[in-house]
Amino acid sequence: QVQLVEPGGGLVQPGGSLRLSCAASGSIFSIYAMGWYRQAPGKQRELVARIITGVSTNYADSVKGRFTISRDNARNTVYLQMNSLKPEDTAVYYCNVQQGTTRHYWGQGTQVTVSS
């Protein structure tokens, strides 16, 4: 089992910045990818960004150039730096760890609200 803890989130004005973090603990091995998804009210959960271990980093088109994902392997932590935030970025953000080819673990979710 993998446990994910993701503090952070909150209310920020348009154009502002916020940093999310997610720390993984437990049976951490064969991690294929770590990343972030989000779900806005009435919409499906979507990929925001993820790091595929030793391979690549992927971003949703809507966040390219504004969000940066990074990973601290020593701390088993993944970060999401969000800049130039827009109201449409408002959502619950979920940390995700994919172990092997099929096993996914999810954080509890953290609310990000972009509003003036």
C-alpha positions in Angstrom: 0.0 0.0 0.0 1.0 3.6 -0.7 -0.2 6.5 1.4 -0.3 10.0 -0.1 -0.5 13.2 1.9 -1.2 16.4 0.1 -1.4 19.6 2.2 -1.7 22.9 0.4 -4.3 24.3 -1.8 -6.4 27.3 -0.9 -7.8 30.5 -2.3 -5.7 32.7 -4.7 -6.4 35.6 -6.9 -6.2 35.4 -10.7 -2.6 35.7 -11.8 -1.3 34.4 -8.5 0.8 31.4 -7.6 0.4 28.3 -5.5 2.5 25.3 -4.8 1.1 21.9 -4.1 3.0 19.0 -2.5 2.4 15.3 -2.1 4.4 13.0 0.0 4.3 9.3 -0.6 4.9 6.7 2.1 4.5 2.9 2.6 5.4 0.3 0.0 7.1 2.6 -2.4 8.7 0.5 -5.2 8.3 0.2 -8.9 6.8 3.7 -9.2 6.0 4.2 -12.8 4.7 7.7 -12.5 3.8 10.4 -10.1 1.5 13.3 -11.0 -1.5 15.5 -10.4 -5.0 15.3 -11.7 -7.9 17.7 -11.1 -11.6 17.7 -11.1 -13.8 20.8 -11.5 -17.5 20.7 -10.6 -19.5 18.9 -13.2 -16.5 17.8 -15.1 -14.4 14.6 -15.3 -11.1 14.2 -13.6 -8.3 15.2 -15.9 -4.5 14.9 -16.0 -2.7 18.1 -15.1 0.9 16.9 -15.1 2.9 13.8 -14.4 6.4 12.5 -14.3 7.0 9.1 -15.8 10.1 7.8 -13.9 13.2 8.3 -15.9 11.3 8.9 -19.1 9.4 12.1 -19.5 7.2 14.8 -18.1 3.7 15.4 -19.5 1.4 18.4 -19.1 -2.1 19.2 -20.1 -2.2 21.8 -22.9 -4.2 24.1 -20.7 -1.4 24.4 -18.1 1.8 24.3 -20.3 4.0 27.3 -19.6 2.2 28.0 -16.4 2.6 24.9 -14.2 5.7 23.0 -13.4 5.9 19.5 -11.9 8.9 18.3 -10.0 9.8 15.3 -7.9 12.2 14.8 -5.0 13.1 11.1 -5.1 14.9 11.2 -1.7 11.7 12.5 0.0 9.3 10.6 -2.3 7.5 13.8 -2.9 6.0 15.4 -5.9 5.3 19.1 -6.3 3.2 21.2 -8.6 4.2 24.9 -8.9 1.2 26.7 -10.4 1.8 30.3 -11.7 -0.4 32.7 -13.6 -3.5 31.0 -12.2 -6.8 31.5 -13.9 -10.4 31.0 -12.6 -10.7 28.0 -14.8 -7.9 26.3 -12.8 -10.4 26.1 -9.9 -10.8 22.4 -9.0 -10.0 19.7 -6.5 -6.4 18.6 -7.2 -5.5 15.0 -6.6 -2.1 13.5 -6.3 -1.6 10.2 -8.1 1.0 7.5 -7.9 1.1 4.7 -10.4 2.8 1.6 -9.3 3.7 -0.8 -12.0 1.5 -0.9 -15.0 -2.0 -0.8 -13.4 -2.0 0.1 -9.7 -3.0 3.6 -8.9 -3.0 5.4 -5.6 -4.8 8.7 -5.0 -4.4 11.5 -2.4 -7.4 12.8 -0.6 -7.6 15.8 -2.8 -7.1 19.5 -2.1 -9.3 22.4 -3.2 -7.7 25.1 -5.3 -9.9 28.2 -5.8 -8.9 31.0 -8.1 -11.1 34.0 -7.6 -10.9 37.7 -6.9 
